[in-house]
Amino acid sequence: MFKCPDEDYSFLQRLRNELLTIKTEYRRAEQRRDYFMKVGKPEIAEVTSRILSEGLKEIRFIEKEIASLESKCFVKGEKRE
């Protein structure tokens, strides 16, 4: 069942949307890195790899935040007040 303030639920929805956007950007950056390697530009691919590393940290952080809010908002067997 659902149990959390509307503000928290709204924030959860926003985080879910943000996560989708960031994951899409991450995939595009992976494609750019692969392209740079293919055309013989490893130095640019290395910079892109560092950006990907930071993006992955951001993805993991947001996933943890989502999990925390979901555990707060969706409580089995209880109803929202």
C-alpha positions in Angstrom: 0.0 0.0 0.0 0.9 3.6 -0.4 2.1 5.7 2.6 4.1 8.9 2.4 3.5 12.6 2.1 2.6 13.9 -1.3 5.9 15.9 -1.5 7.9 12.7 -1.1 5.8 10.9 -3.7 6.3 13.8 -6.1 10.0 13.8 -5.4 10.1 10.0 -6.1 8.4 10.5 -9.4 10.9 13.3 -10.3 13.8 11.1 -9.4 12.5 8.2 -11.5 12.2 10.6 -14.5 15.7 12.0 -13.8 17.1 8.5 -13.7 15.7 7.7 -17.1 17.2 10.8 -18.6 20.6 10.2 -17.0 20.7 6.6 -18.2 19.9 7.7 -21.7 22.7 10.3 -21.6 25.0 7.6 -20.2 24.3 5.3 -23.2 25.0 8.1 -25.6 28.3 8.8 -23.9 29.2 5.1 -24.2 28.5 5.2 -27.9 30.6 8.3 -28.3 33.5 6.6 -26.4 33.2 3.6 -28.6 33.2 5.7 -31.7 36.3 7.6 -30.6 38.1 4.4 -30.0 37.0 3.1 -33.4 38.3 6.2 -35.3 41.7 6.1 -33.4 41.2 8.8 -30.9 41.9 7.1 -27.6 42.7 10.3 -25.7 39.2 11.6 -26.3 37.8 8.2 -25.5 39.7 8.3 -22.2 38.1 11.7 -21.3 34.7 10.2 -22.1 35.4 7.2 -19.9 36.1 9.5 -17.0 32.8 11.3 -17.6 31.1 7.9 -17.8 32.6 7.0 -14.4 31.1 10.1 -12.8 27.8 9.4 -14.6 27.7 5.9 -13.1 28.2 7.3 -9.6 25.3 9.6 -10.2 23.1 6.8 -11.4 23.9 4.6 -8.4 23.2 7.5 -6.0 19.8 8.2 -7.6 18.9 4.5 -7.6 19.6 4.4 -3.8 17.5 7.5 -3.2 14.7 5.9 -5.2 14.9 2.7 -3.2 14.8 4.6 0.0 11.7 6.6 -1.0 10.0 3.5 -2.3 10.5 1.7 1.0 9.1 4.7 2.7 6.1 5.2 0.3 5.1 1.7 -0.4 4.5 -0.3 2.8 3.0 -3.7 2.5 -0.3 -4.1 4.2 -0.6 -0.4 5.3 -2.8 2.3 3.8 -2.0 5.9 3.1 -3.4 8.3 5.7 
